[in-house]
């Protein structure tokens, strides 16, 4: 497992990348990765 704090730091980076692109496929992947981090840290997915 990963700590909630560490997961949220990485999610913040993914969120910035999500906002920096308009490519739908890239956005889907950033969202998927963020949800995987949420799962790994015991947080609910979105």
N, C-alpha and C positions, 0 to 999 in steps of 0.2 A: 504494500500500500504506500501511497504518497500522502504527505501531510496536506491538510486543507490549505494551509498557508502557501506551500510550494505550488500546489495545483493552481491556486488562484493567481499566483505570479505568472505562470505560464499561460493561463487563460487570458490574462490581461494583454500579453504579447499577441496571442492569437486574435484577440478582439481588435487590436490595432491593425493587424494585417488584414482582417476581414473588412474593416472600414476603408482600407487603402486600395482595395481592388473592387472592380465592378464585375469581374468574371464570376459567373454563377457557380461554375464547377469548383473554383477555388474557395468561394464562400461556403459551399456545402462541405468541403473537406475541413475548413477551419472549424466549422460548427461541430462536425463529427468528432474531431480531435478534442475539442473542448468538452464534449459530453463524455468521451472516454476518460479524460482527466477527472471529471466530476465523479464518474463511477469508481475510479481507482482511489479516490479520496473519500468516498462515502457520502458524497453530496448528491442531491437529486439532479437528474438531467433536465434539460430545457428543450 
